Amino acid sequence: MTALRATDEVVDLVSRLIQFDTSNTGEPDTTVGEAECARWVAAQLQEVGYETEYVESGMPGRGNVFTRLPGRDRTRGALLIHVHLDVVPAEAKDWTVHPFSGAVQDGYIWGRGAVDMKDMAGMVLALARQLKRDGTVPPRDIVFAFLADEEAGGKWGSQWLVEHRPDLFDGVTEAVGEVGGFSLTVDRPDGTVRRLYLVETAEKGLSWMKLTCDAAAGHGSFLAAENAVTEIASAVARIGAHTFPLVMTDSVREFLAALSEETGLDFSPETPDLESALFKIGNLARIIGATLRDTANPTMLSAGYKANVIPQHAEAVIDCRVLPGRQAEFEKTIDELIGPNVKREWVTHLDAYETTFDGDLVDAMNNAILAHDEQGRTVPYMLSGGTDAKAFAKLGIRCFGFAPLQLPPDLDFAALFHGVDERVPVDSILFGTKVFEHFLTNC
């Protein structure tokens, strides 16, 4: 009988993971399913012989699972492969299929988490099981981590684990997680195509800022010398209308250089209206364009309790994404924009991160891609959002995003993240599993 391979069960594993409703609302009382899903993952690992550790990170129900596969060279730093099991909420009435059905139809696996990130979780689980069944000894220790709470910043997941259980990461020097390794198909001047596989080497900082203003309350019919609502509204309007300067980080500069080289088009920093020029590469331009400068987007406003009462308190929330090395300048600009009567504080503050696109691990990623796609090329890029890598970087771990997927050229991949009808192509999952197997056995 032929031994069961990762590609034989990965589609089913991804589908079954999606069927666990692990919606993370950001509120502990309404976040469900993480523990049940984590215990199921642990059972799949134990079934093939792993010893696992289940950790609830400071709060009942916030389940995390760890296991380690020993490697040949125990003197080398271990490699952390991390995925998160939580997902953002979904409204079933808005979907073509139920968001927690894990339906496999029309060549896709459908459901919340299909691309963020139960696709990679399924690939990692399938491969961990295969390596154990086969008795494979990888080049170095591999630590597999299945985590909670990434979608709310990792307070009860990666951040808690780094602070309270650093022993789980003993010996880890490098890490691989989500939102990297997917393909971008571009046309070359000679009429051929190149598939660029974007490896995440950097992330913008993720910071949610609360603005508050307090002023005298009063009757809505009176003349008001000061008004908290007006102050907050003016500050929010100034922030929303502000354009931060174009800044080229190393990761973005290298990506644009590779894009120019492959397409023959000019995507240099000197290109007039570079953000608009990027739309020549398709919908992924929304992600790439957001890494050219800091952003601060107003997302919430709150004030007042009655139509004829001028409230004494008003507040707003701003979603801030800051480039590496820009935090001090960013805060200086925000202080100028909000003015003297508005106070600010960080509700969530996670630093930006960037590493270089070089070394043995990057070579292993590139070799794995080329082994399965002769038209492939790995390139670095910056993620406009954030991942659990921000927590692991605090331990001095060098972090990358590499969840390989060969995508159809016309698929709007960026729109699927947190979107309605989130889905991942079955063929992309099978391709990614083969690539990741090559990577893990040669890392």
C-alpha positions in Angstrom: 0.0 0.0 0.0 1.3 3.4 -0.9 2.0 5.6 2.1 -0.3 8.6 2.6 1.2 11.8 1.3 0.5 15.3 2.4 -1.1 16.1 -0.9 -3.6 13.3 -0.3 -5.1 14.9 2.8 -4.3 18.6 2.6 -7.5 19.6 0.9 -9.6 17.8 3.5 -7.5 19.2 6.4 -8.0 22.8 5.1 -11.7 22.2 4.7 -12.0 20.7 8.2 -10.1 23.6 9.8 -12.5 26.1 8.1 -15.4 24.2 9.6 -14.3 25.3 13.1 -15.8 28.7 13.7 -12.8 30.4 15.3 -14.2 33.9 14.8 -12.1 36.5 16.7 -14.3 39.5 17.6 -11.6 41.1 19.6 -13.8 40.7 22.7 -13.0 37.7 25.0 -16.6 37.0 25.7 -17.6 36.6 22.1 -14.5 35.0 20.7 -15.1 31.3 20.3 -13.8 28.1 18.8 -10.0 28.5 19.2 -9.6 25.9 21.9 -11.7 23.3 20.1 -9.8 23.8 16.9 -6.4 23.8 18.7 -7.2 20.5 20.5 -8.3 18.9 17.2 -5.0 20.0 15.6 -3.1 18.5 18.6 -5.0 15.2 18.1 -4.0 15.1 14.4 -0.4 15.5 15.4 -0.6 13.0 18.3 -2.1 10.5 15.9 1.1 10.2 14.0 3.4 10.2 17.0 4.1 13.8 18.0 4.3 14.9 21.6 2.4 18.2 21.8 1.9 20.9 24.3 -1.4 22.7 24.5 -1.2 26.2 26.1 -4.0 28.5 27.0 -2.4 31.9 26.8 -3.6 33.7 29.9 -7.3 33.3 29.3 -9.5 30.2 29.1 -10.3 29.2 25.5 -7.3 30.9 23.8 -5.7 27.7 22.7 -2.2 27.3 21.2 -0.4 24.1 20.2 3.3 23.5 19.9 5.4 20.5 18.8 9.0 20.0 17.7 10.5 17.7 15.1 14.2 17.1 15.9 16.6 17.8 13.0 20.0 16.2 12.0 22.1 19.2 13.1 21.1 20.1 16.7 23.8 22.8 16.8 21.9 24.8 14.2 19.2 27.3 15.2 15.7 25.9 15.0 13.1 27.0 12.5 9.7 28.1 13.7 6.7 27.5 11.4 3.8 29.4 12.8 0.2 29.7 11.8 -2.9 31.2 13.5 -6.2 29.4 13.9 -8.5 32.4 14.5 -10.3 34.2 11.8 -12.2 37.5 11.4 -16.0 37.2 11.8 -18.3 36.5 8.8 -22.0 37.1 8.0 -23.4 34.0 6.4 -26.2 36.0 4.6 -23.6 37.8 2.5 -21.8 34.7 1.2 -22.5 32.4 -1.8 -21.7 29.4 0.5 -21.8 29.2 4.3 -18.5 30.8 5.6 -17.8 27.9 7.9 -18.8 25.1 5.5 -15.3 24.4 4.1 -17.1 23.6 0.9 -14.9 22.2 -1.9 -16.5 23.2 -5.2 -15.7 24.8 -8.5 -12.0 24.2 -8.0 -11.8 26.1 -4.7 -12.0 25.5 -1.0 -14.5 28.1 0.4 -14.9 29.7 3.7 -13.6 32.2 6.3 -9.9 31.6 6.7 -9.4 30.0 3.4 -6.5 32.5 2.6 -6.1 33.9 6.1 -4.8 31.5 7.1 -6.2 28.0 7.3 -4.8 27.3 3.9 -1.3 27.4 5.3 -2.4 25.8 8.6 -3.7 22.9 6.6 -0.5 22.6 4.5 1.7 22.7 7.6 -0.5 20.2 9.4 -0.4 17.8 6.4 3.3 18.1 6.0 4.0 17.7 9.7 2.0 14.5 9.7 3.8 13.2 6.6 7.3 14.0 7.9 6.5 12.1 11.1 4.9 9.1 9.3 7.9 8.8 7.0 10.4 9.2 9.8 12.0 12.1 8.0 14.7 14.0 9.9 14.9 17.6 8.6 18.2 19.4 8.4 17.5 21.3 11.6 14.9 21.3 14.4 11.5 22.5 13.3 9.0 23.9 15.8 5.4 23.9 14.6 3.1 26.4 16.3 -0.7 26.8 15.9 -1.7 30.0 17.6 -4.7 32.0 18.9 -5.7 35.7 18.6 -3.6 36.9 15.7 -6.6 38.7 14.2 -6.7 41.0 17.3 -3.0 41.7 17.5 -1.9 38.6 19.3 -2.4 39.9 22.8 -3.7 36.4 23.9 -1.6 34.5 21.4 1.9 35.3 20.2 2.5 38.4 22.3 1.5 36.5 25.5 3.5 33.5 24.6 6.7 35.5 24.0 6.3 37.3 27.3 5.2 34.3 29.5 6.5 31.2 27.7 9.8 32.1 25.9 10.9 28.5 26.6 8.7 27.4 23.8 11.0 29.2 21.4 14.3 27.9 22.8 17.0 27.7 20.1 14.7 29.3 17.4 16.7 31.7 15.2 14.4 32.0 12.1 10.6 31.8 11.5 8.2 31.5 8.6 4.6 32.5 8.7 1.8 33.9 6.6 1.2 36.4 3.7 4.1 35.5 1.5 5.1 33.1 -1.2 2.0 33.7 -3.3 2.5 34.4 -7.0 2.1 37.5 -9.1 2.1 36.8 -12.8 3.7 39.6 -15.0 4.2 39.9 -18.7 7.8 40.2 -19.9 8.9 42.3 -22.9 9.7 39.1 -24.9 6.0 37.9 -24.7 6.7 35.3 -22.0 5.4 35.5 -18.4 7.2 35.4 -15.1 5.6 34.4 -11.8 7.1 36.5 -9.0 6.7 34.8 -5.6 6.5 37.5 -3.0 8.4 36.6 0.2 7.5 38.9 3.1 10.7 40.4 4.5 9.1 43.4 6.2 5.9 44.6 7.9 4.6 48.1 8.6 3.9 48.9 12.2 0.4 48.3 13.4 -0.9 50.9 15.8 -4.5 51.9 16.7 -4.6 55.4 18.1 -7.4 56.8 20.2 -8.0 60.6 20.1 -10.0 62.3 22.9 -11.1 65.8 23.5 -12.8 67.2 26.6 -14.6 70.6 26.6 -17.4 72.3 28.4 -20.9 70.8 28.0 -23.8 73.0 27.2 -27.2 73.5 25.8 -27.4 72.9 22.0 -29.1 76.2 21.5 -26.4 78.3 23.1 -23.3 79.8 21.4 -20.4 77.5 22.2 -16.8 78.9 22.4 -15.5 75.3 22.5 -17.0 72.1 21.3 -15.4 68.6 21.8 -17.2 67.3 18.7 -15.9 70.1 16.5 -12.3 69.6 17.8 -12.3 65.9 17.2 -14.0 66.2 13.8 -11.4 68.8 12.7 -8.5 66.6 13.9 -9.9 63.6 12.2 -10.5 65.5 8.9 -6.9 66.8 9.0 -5.5 63.4 9.5 -7.7 61.8 6.9 -6.7 64.4 4.3 -3.0 64.2 5.0 -0.6 62.5 2.6 2.6 61.2 4.2 5.8 61.4 2.2 7.0 58.7 -0.1 9.7 56.6 1.6 11.6 53.8 0.1 12.6 50.9 2.4 15.0 48.3 1.3 12.3 45.6 0.8 10.1 47.9 -1.3 13.1 49.2 -3.4 14.2 45.6 -4.2 10.7 44.6 -5.1 10.2 47.5 -7.4 13.6 46.9 -9.0 12.7 43.3 -9.7 9.3 44.3 -11.1 10.9 46.8 -13.5 13.5 44.3 -14.6 10.9 41.6 -15.4 8.3 43.9 -17.1 10.5 46.4 -18.8 8.3 49.2 -17.2 9.5 51.9 -14.9 8.6 51.4 -11.3 11.5 53.4 -9.9 11.0 55.8 -6.9 11.3 58.7 -9.4 8.3 57.5 -11.4 5.6 60.3 -11.3 2.6 59.1 -9.4 4.1 55.7 -8.6 1.0 54.5 -6.8 -1.1 54.9 -10.0 1.7 53.3 -12.1 1.6 50.2 -9.9 -2.0 49.4 -11.0 -0.4 48.1 -14.2 0.4 44.9 -12.2 -3.3 44.5 -11.2 -5.1 44.4 -7.9 -2.1 43.6 -5.8 -1.2 47.2 -6.3 -3.4 48.0 -3.3 -1.0 46.1 -1.0 2.2 47.3 -2.6 1.0 50.9 -2.9 0.3 51.0 0.8 3.9 50.2 1.6 5.3 53.4 -0.1 4.3 55.7 2.7 2.9 55.8 6.2 -0.9 55.8 6.5 -3.4 57.0 9.1 -7.0 56.1 8.4 -9.9 57.3 10.7 -12.1 54.4 11.4 -14.3 55.2 14.4 -16.1 58.3 15.9 -18.0 58.6 19.1 -19.6 61.6 20.9 -22.8 62.8 22.5 -25.9 61.3 23.9 -28.7 63.7 23.0 -29.5 66.0 20.1 -29.7 69.2 22.1 -26.7 68.7 24.4 -23.2 69.7 23.5 -21.2 66.8 24.9 -18.1 67.4 27.0 -16.3 64.4 25.6 -15.6 63.1 22.1 -13.3 60.5 20.7 -12.1 58.8 17.5 -9.9 55.9 16.5 -7.3 56.0 13.8 -5.7 53.0 12.2 -2.0 53.8 11.8 0.4 51.8 9.7 4.0 53.1 10.0 7.0 52.2 7.9 10.2 50.8 9.6 12.3 53.6 11.0 9.5 56.2 10.7 7.8 56.0 14.2 9.2 59.2 15.7 8.6 61.3 12.5 5.1 59.9 12.2 4.2 60.8 15.8 5.6 64.3 15.3 3.3 64.8 12.2 0.3 63.5 14.0 0.8 65.9 16.9 0.9 68.8 14.5 -2.3 67.6 12.8 -4.4 67.1 15.9 -3.6 70.4 17.5 -3.2 71.3 21.2 -6.7 70.5 22.4 -6.8 66.8 21.4 -5.0 64.1 23.2 -3.8 60.8 21.8 -2.9 57.4 23.1 -2.0 54.0 21.6 -4.7 51.4 22.1 -2.5 48.9 20.3 1.0 49.5 19.3 3.1 46.9 17.4 6.4 47.9 15.9 7.4 47.7 12.2 9.8 45.0 11.2 12.3 44.4 8.4 15.0 41.9 7.6 17.2 41.4 4.6 16.5 39.2 1.6 19.5 36.9 1.8 20.9 33.9 3.6 20.5 30.1 3.5 16.8 30.2 4.4 16.0 32.6 1.5 18.0 30.3 -0.8 15.9 27.3 0.4 12.7 29.2 -0.4 14.0 30.1 -3.9 15.1 26.6 -4.6 11.8 25.1 -3.5 9.9 27.5 -5.9 12.2 26.8 -8.8 11.9 23.0 -8.3 8.2 23.3 -9.0 8.0 26.3 -11.3 10.7 27.1 -13.9 9.0 30.4 -14.6 9.2 31.4 -10.9 11.3 34.0 -9.1 11.3 34.9 -5.4 11.3 38.6 -4.6 11.1 40.4 -1.3 8.2 42.6 -0.4 6.7 44.5 2.6 3.3 43.6 4.0 1.1 46.6 4.7 -0.6 44.8 7.6 0.8 42.8 10.5 1.3 39.2 11.6 2.6 37.3 14.6 6.1 37.8 13.3 6.0 41.2 15.2 6.0 39.2 18.5 8.7 36.8 17.5 11.0 39.5 16.3 11.2 40.7 20.0 13.1 37.4 20.7 15.7 38.2 18.0 14.1 35.8 15.6 14.5 36.6 11.9 11.0 36.4 10.4 9.7 35.8 6.9 6.3 35.3 5.3 6.3 32.2 3.0 3.0 30.3 2.3 3.6 29.3 -1.3 0.6 29.5 -3.6 0.6 29.5 -7.4 -2.4 31.7 -8.2 -4.5 32.1 -11.3 -3.3 35.4 -12.9 -6.9 36.9 -12.9 -7.6 36.1 -9.2 -8.0 39.2 -7.1 -6.1 37.6 -4.2 -5.8 40.8 -2.1 -9.6 41.2 -2.0 -10.1 37.7 -0.5 -8.4 38.6 2.8 -11.2 39.3 5.2 -13.5 39.5 2.2 -16.9 37.9 1.4 -16.6 34.5 -0.4 -13.1 34.0 0.7 -11.7 31.0 -1.1 -8.4 29.4 -2.2 -7.8 27.4 -5.4 -7.4 23.6 -4.8 -4.6 23.5 -7.3 -2.8 26.3 -5.4 -3.0 24.3 -2.2 -1.6 21.2 -3.9 1.2 23.3 -5.5 2.0 25.0 -2.2 2.2 21.7 -0.3 4.8 20.3 -2.7 6.8 23.5 -2.5 6.7 23.6 1.2 7.7 19.9 1.5 10.8 20.7 -0.6 11.5 23.7 1.6 11.1 21.9 5.0 13.4 19.0 3.9 16.1 21.4 2.7 15.9 24.3 5.2 
